[in-house]
Amino acid sequence: GAVVSQHPSWVICKSGTSVKIECRSLDFQATTMFWYRQFPKQSLMLMATSNEGSKATYEQGVEKDKFLINHASLTLSTLTVTSAHPEDSSFYICSAWDRPNEKLFFGSGTQLSVL
Amino acid sequence: GESVGLHLPTLSVQEGDNSIINCAYSNSASDYFIWYKQESGKGPQFIIDIRSNMDKRQGQRVTVLLNKTVKHLSLQIAATQPGDSAVYFCAVSGGTYKYIFGTGTRLKVLA
């Protein structure tokens, strides 16, 4: 099946710094990718839809200046958590839409801990 | 709006028995449904999907049943194994490429 690579798998940073998370579709082109946030023992919360070559669409309540999304190529989307604070600590997951097969595949997630 | 819920937050099953995980949805226009398995610290893994023009689909040891009349979806795992222990989410199409995830059911397999 299709593979989505997410990097890094975990990151620890100081409060006030920015962190970039990458999401790559390895064997298919993904014009649409999604970013989710997941708190412990909770479901996935969609943060934004990332479209190649255009601006991301953010869900209500998600700060677009806080969570910068760039989808510069058909295989790469990045999420940058700017000026991270402890409340941004969470598990972030990306997914990519495999259009020909009409399936949604997920990355392995990134655990962000802000000290 | 769309809402997706699961009937049981935790399901404990004896190894070798069959497991049934349920999911209810509210949008009758939903046409695509997926079950995912998520192990601790990992991203969701695709298990099986079904479209609204079907009411049953089988995979390896797994079966998904769809009842559009009552807007209910279930995942059946045959001969449950310790490796099946995880959280299972149903996802329902909520718009173009967007999926609404259920709250999740934790499956515990007892030896």
Contacts between the chains, C-beta under 8 A, distances in Angstrom:
chain1	res1	chain2	res2	distance
A	1	B	46	7.0
A	4	B	43	7.9
A	6	B	43	6.9
A	32	B	97	5.2
A	34	B	97	7.6
A	34	B	98	7.6
A	42	B	103	7.4
A	42	B	104	7.6
A	43	B	89	6.4
A	43	B	101	4.7
A	43	B	102	6.4
A	43	B	103	5.0
A	43	B	104	5.3
A	44	B	44	7.1
A	44	B	89	7.2
A	44	B	101	4.7
A	46	B	98	6.8
A	46	B	99	8.0
A	49	B	97	7.2
A	49	B	98	6.8
A	91	B	41	7.8
A	93	B	43	5.0
A	93	B	44	7.2
A	95	B	43	7.9
A	95	B	44	8.0
A	97	B	97	5.0
A	102	B	32	7.8
A	103	B	46	6.6
A	103	B	49	7.1
A	104	B	34	6.9
A	104	B	46	7.5
A	104	B	91	7.6
A	104	B	97	7.5
A	104	B	99	6.4
A	105	B	46	6.5
A	106	B	36	7.5
A	106	B	43	4.0
A	106	B	44	4.7
A	106	B	45	7.2
A	106	B	46	7.7
A	107	B	43	5.2
A	108	B	42	5.6
A	108	B	43	4.6
A	109	B	41	7.1
A	109	B	42	6.2
A	109	B	43	4.4
A	111	B	41	6.9
